[in-house]
Amino acid sequence: MKPVHCAAVDLGATSGRIIVGTWSGRRLALTEAHRFPNQFRPLAGHEYWDLPYLWGEVRAGLIKARKQFPRLASVGVDSWAVDHVLVGRGGRLVFPVHAYRDGRTAAASERLGRSGIDRVYSLTGIPNYPYNTSLQLQETLSAHPGVAKVAARCLFISDYFNFLLSGRMVNELSIASHSQLIDVRRRGWSRAALDFFGIPPGLFGRPALSPQRLGPVAGFPELRGVVSVLVPGHDTACAFAAMPAAADGSDLYLSSGTWSLLGFESEVPLLGAEALATRVSNERMGDGRYRPLKSCLGLWLLDRTLPAFRSRPRTAGEWRRLIDAAARAPAPAELLDVADPSLFNPASMRAAIESQLKGRGARAPRDLTGYVRLICDSLGRGHAGAVRAFERLAGRAFKRILIVGGGSQNRLLCQATADAAGLPVESFSLEGSAVGNLAAQLVALGEVPGMSAFRSLLSGQLDGTRFPPAGRA
């Protein structure tokens, strides 16, 4: 068969990439066409995304991809969740795009935690996070009532880039499910949740399952003939879809990057008082099934600690030496609470960590090596706590943890997770979100019969690294 080339636009909160997947019938080869940094930008006390910059980089990357692969067949977009774009009927932006780390919803989140979250959780299956779309939209419409008169649609980030490519305004289900506005028992919006937060239902279209074709790319001459495909819009949903998981459902998935996102696939949501107390987020896969998830701050902790040190790693070799040194360092006497809100977006991460430790009578590390060991061990304990919660709530015995993302290359983090959870960790050098994005495109194009078939084929070409728990090698 002739090879099929698909382009994945994979937008993360700290970086974006355009990756072309070449499918030969049984194997997927990846080519990175373009990579670029991403960050929110402060302005007058708030945090915003720079959409013109992002679109410029996406365009540049897709043009590069088409030049490298003239027979490019399709393009799909995945992104981080909760942030959104309010547009008028013609698609023009009517309000600045706030970043989820903006503090404007903190007070509303505290109020919801005191009163109302039990009902909202029973409706949506999503716990109270200050960055939820529900709270962001509530704040926007309350502080700026006129927005409701000019905003015709609310599109999540991947939805908006799909619109720029295809001209169609579609709300994809997986990314919509993180909003705290989708009915946890059905595949539509929860009218009760929308009313609770004072959000007009007309801002959204009916949530669409993925993958499916949106149509030809429009208004982009360099991509003439390329098909725009609706893939799972949430990058985590794409990452989970790419996992070479066992068919018996005994695997847990860990997407390790800015956030640590651990969960599994399920036919039913996890609800009730304990699920709410444990902060289980019942998100969806592109096909509508459930993806119970627990999240905590991930390698963001390390990323934001690095600027406090003059000497820090710049190359892959320097990173390996730093991780090796941290693995040899003494285990910290006290670990961090990685769910502590004070670590969410502090002015100084090192100062915030020191403050948390000092409050418990513990000393902070003296050097970067010590901070790396502290952060990795703390994340390992956080991952283990999520494992235990899922075992109780789902009544399942999980056999291993599959990890992808940047953290999969950090052997100290992988081992700390295995030791704390008491389960083997299988690490894969896999561009998880991009591969899941590409797999969805191949299914939509009819090149692969379904995601389970793709997983089976992919598992045959992956070389994983196994990290057994200490003493169980």
Buried (B, 14 or more C-beta within 10 A) or exposed (E): EEBBBBBBBBBBBBBBBBBBBBBEEEEBEBBBBBEBEBEBEEEEEBBBBBBEBBBEBBBBBBBBBBEEBEEBBBBBBBBBBBBBBBBEEEBEBBBEBBBBBBEBBBEBBEEBEEEEBEEBBBBBBBBBBBBBBBBBBBBBBEEEEEBBEEBBBBBBBBBBBBBBBBBBBBBBBBBBBBBBBBBBBEBEBBEEBBEBBEBEEEBBBEBBBBBBBBEBBBEBEBBEEBBBBBBBBBBBBBBBBBBBBEEEBEBBBBBBBBBBBBBBBBEEBBBEEEBBEBBBBBBBBBBBEBBBBBBBBBBBBBBBBBEBEEEEBEEEEEBBEBBEBBBEBEEBEBBBBBBBEBBBBBEEBBBBBBBBBEEEEBEBBEEBBBBBBBBBBBBBBBBBBBBEBBEEBBEBEBEBBBBBBBBBBBBBBBBBBBBBBEBBBBBBEBBBBBBBBBBBBBBBBEBBEEBEEBBEBBBEEEEBBEBBBEEEE
